[in-house]
């Protein structure tokens, strides 16, 4: 982009912003003006609750506050307007405890950033919207927020209810588990198809036809050989020995004759 184009773009941008500002001024010129009649309207004057004007430390009817003198607000203050002074005391139990002595705040150096209120762990301080803080000397701007003779509010001890004694459990009796009968799965068996038999009359007729057409040849059964008992065999052997002498006996007889 050339220098000439930059010059004219900047010129037109400036003219545009000037016209926008003049239009706002022209509108406000004709609007109705409202002037607060202070301090005459002090009773009806409404200040926003979010307005920060004065740092305070609330106290209850017993002149007790919630500050624990932890010093977190003092550490987080960017201008060092807060000074927390504490002291150590001994409790009834013989333990040492830190308590607040003086809490000082300098209104003339405060920037009302609200960091001290946001970081306080016990919500002991807060900002009020009281804006009438004009004084003639700077020393009056330095304030002590904790009252004379005030003390820290003790936390109420919440007594925990005593748990009732646990009832003595009765001895466990072994309970036999109920027998579970295993159900046999039902298997559907399909019966084989049975062919219808022919009537008896048809069977008899077919048998007669077969006899008349092809007569069967008679086959002689073979004669069964009867086995001779062992006793008859032994008897025949004895007879043969007595009737026919053996060759050895004949030879012996011939030798004796000679």
C-alpha positions in Angstrom: 0.0 0.0 0.0 1.4 3.4 -1.0 1.9 6.3 1.4 -0.9 8.3 -0.4 -3.5 5.6 0.2 -2.5 5.2 3.9 -2.9 9.0 4.3 -6.4 9.1 2.9 -7.5 5.9 4.8 -6.3 7.5 8.1 -8.0 10.8 7.2 -11.4 9.2 6.5 -11.1 7.0 9.7 -10.5 10.1 11.8 -13.5 11.9 10.2 -15.7 9.0 10.8 -14.8 8.7 14.5 -15.3 12.5 14.9 -18.8 12.3 13.5 -19.7 9.4 15.8 -18.6 11.4 18.8 -20.4 14.5 17.7 -23.6 12.5 17.2 -23.5 11.3 20.8 -22.8 14.8 22.1 -25.8 16.2 20.0 -28.2 13.6 21.5 -27.1 14.3 25.0 -27.5 18.1 24.4 -31.3 17.7 24.1 -31.9 15.1 26.8 -33.6 16.2 30.0 -31.1 16.8 32.8 -31.5 15.4 36.3 -29.5 17.1 39.1 -29.2 15.3 42.5 -30.0 17.8 45.2 -27.3 16.6 47.6 -27.3 16.8 50.7 -30.9 17.7 50.8 -31.9 14.4 49.3 -29.7 12.4 51.6 -32.7 10.4 53.0 -33.9 9.4 49.5 -30.5 9.0 47.9 -30.0 5.4 46.7 -26.4 4.1 46.4 -25.7 0.9 44.7 -24.8 -2.0 46.9 -21.8 -2.8 44.8 -20.3 0.6 45.4 -17.0 0.2 47.5 -16.4 3.1 49.8 -15.3 1.9 53.3 -13.8 -1.3 54.6 -15.5 -2.6 57.8 -15.2 -5.5 60.2 -18.7 -6.6 61.3 -19.2 -7.3 65.0 -22.2 -9.1 66.6 -24.1 -8.1 69.8 -21.5 -9.8 71.9 -18.7 -7.6 70.4 -17.2 -10.6 68.6 -15.8 -10.8 65.2 -14.6 -13.5 62.8 -11.0 -12.4 62.2 -8.4 -15.1 63.0 -5.4 -12.8 62.4 -4.1 -15.0 59.6 -2.7 -12.0 57.7 -3.8 -13.1 54.2 -5.6 -9.8 53.6 -2.4 -7.9 54.5 -0.3 -10.0 52.2 -2.7 -9.6 49.2 -3.1 -5.8 49.6 -1.2 -4.2 46.6 -0.7 -0.8 48.4 0.0 -2.0 51.9 -3.0 -0.3 53.4 -3.8 -3.1 55.9 -1.7 -3.8 59.0 -2.7 -6.8 61.2 -1.2 -7.0 64.7 -1.7 -10.2 66.7 -0.7 -11.6 70.1 -0.3 -15.1 71.5 -2.5 -16.3 74.4 -2.7 -19.5 76.3 -5.9 -21.4 76.2 -7.5 -23.5 79.0 -6.0 -26.6 77.5 -2.5 -25.2 77.9 -2.1 -24.6 74.2 -0.9 -21.3 72.6 -3.2 -19.5 70.2 -2.8 -16.5 68.0 -5.6 -13.8 68.3 -6.1 -10.4 66.8 -4.8 -7.4 68.6 -5.3 -4.5 66.2 -6.6 -4.3 62.6 -5.6 -1.0 61.0 -6.6 0.2 57.5 -5.6 3.4 55.7 -8.4 4.7 53.6 -6.2 7.4 51.9 -4.0 4.7 50.3 -6.7 2.1 49.5 -7.6 1.5 45.8 -10.8 -0.4 46.7 -9.7 -3.4 44.6 -11.6 -5.8 46.9 -8.7 -8.3 47.0 -8.7 -8.4 50.8 -12.4 -9.3 51.0 -12.2 -11.9 48.3 -9.2 -13.7 49.9 -10.4 -13.6 53.5 -11.0 -17.3 54.5 -13.4 -16.4 57.4 -15.4 -13.5 55.7 -14.3 -11.2 58.5 -14.3 -8.0 56.5 -16.4 -6.4 53.7 -16.9 -3.1 51.9 -19.8 -0.8 52.7 -21.3 1.8 50.3 -21.0 4.7 52.7 -19.3 7.4 50.5 -19.2 10.4 53.0 -15.6 9.9 54.0 -14.3 13.5 53.5 -12.1 14.7 56.4 -9.7 17.7 57.0 -6.6 15.7 58.0 -4.9 12.6 56.7 -4.6 11.1 60.2 -8.4 10.6 60.3 -8.3 8.4 57.2 -6.4 5.8 59.2 -8.9 3.6 61.0 -8.9 0.6 63.4 -11.5 -1.8 62.3 -11.7 -4.1 65.4 -13.6 -2.6 68.4 -12.0 -2.1 71.8 -12.4 -5.2 73.9 -13.6 -7.3 71.0 -12.6 -10.9 70.6 -12.8 -13.6 68.0 -16.1 -15.5 67.8 -15.6 -19.1 68.9 -16.8 -21.7 66.6 -19.6 -23.7 68.0 -18.6 -27.3 68.7 -21.1 -29.6 67.1 -21.6 -32.6 69.2 -21.8 -35.6 67.0 -24.5 -38.1 68.0 -23.1 -41.3 69.5 -23.7 -44.1 67.2 -25.8 -46.9 68.8 -24.1 -50.1 69.6 -24.3 -52.5 66.9 -26.6 -55.4 67.6 -25.0 -58.8 68.2 -25.5 -60.8 65.1 -27.0 -64.2 65.6 -24.9 -67.2 64.5 -25.5 -68.0 61.0 -27.2 -71.4 60.5 -26.1 -73.1 57.4 -29.1 -73.4 55.2 -29.1 -76.3 52.7 -29.6 -75.1 49.2 -32.8 -76.5 47.7 -32.2 -79.4 45.3 -32.7 -78.3 41.8 -34.0 -81.1 39.7 -32.4 -81.0 36.3 -35.2 -81.2 33.8 -34.5 -83.6 31.0 -34.8 -81.8 27.7 -37.8 -83.0 25.8 -36.7 -84.3 22.4 -39.4 -84.6 19.9 -39.0 -87.8 17.9 -40.9 -88.1 14.7 -42.1 -91.6 14.0 -41.1 -93.0 10.6 -43.8 -93.1 8.1 -45.4 -96.5 8.0 -46.7 -97.6 4.6 -50.2 -99.0 4.8 -50.1 -102.7 4.5 -52.1 -104.4 1.8 -55.3 -106.1 2.9 -55.1 -109.8 3.8 -57.4 -110.7 1.0 -55.0 -109.3 -1.6 -52.1 -111.2 0.0 -54.0 -114.5 -0.2 -54.9 -114.0 -3.8 -51.3 -113.3 -4.7 -50.2 -116.5 -2.9 -52.8 -118.6 -4.8 -51.7 -117.2 -8.2 -48.1 -118.0 -7.5 -48.9 -121.6 -6.6 -50.9 -122.1 -9.8 -48.4 -120.5 -12.1 -45.1 -122.1 -10.9 -45.4 -125.3 -8.8 -42.4 -125.9 -6.7 -40.3 -129.0 -7.4 -40.0 -131.4 -4.5 -36.4 -131.8 -3.4 -35.5 -134.9 -1.6 -33.9 -134.3 1.6 -30.5 -136.0 2.0 -30.4 -138.9 4.3 -28.9 -138.1 7.6 -26.2 -140.4 8.7 -26.7 -141.7 12.2 -23.6 -141.8 14.2 -22.8 -145.1 16.0 -22.4 -144.9 19.7 -19.0 -145.6 21.2 -20.2 -148.7 23.1 -21.1 -150.6 19.9 -17.7 -149.6 18.4 -15.8 -151.1 21.4 -17.9 -154.3 21.3 -17.1 -154.9 17.6 -13.4 -154.4 18.3 -13.5 -157.1 21.0 -15.3 -159.5 18.7 -12.8 -159.0 16.0 -10.0 -159.8 18.4 -11.5 -163.0 19.5 -12.6 -164.3 16.1 -9.5 -163.5 14.0 -6.1 -164.1 15.6 -3.4 -161.6 14.7 -0.5 -162.4 12.5 1.9 -162.3 15.4 0.1 -165.0 17.3 0.1 -167.3 14.2 3.8 -166.8 13.8 4.4 -167.7 17.4 2.3 -170.8 17.0 4.3 -172.0 14.0 7.6 -171.5 15.8 6.5 -173.6 18.7 5.4 -176.4 16.5 8.7 -176.5 14.8 
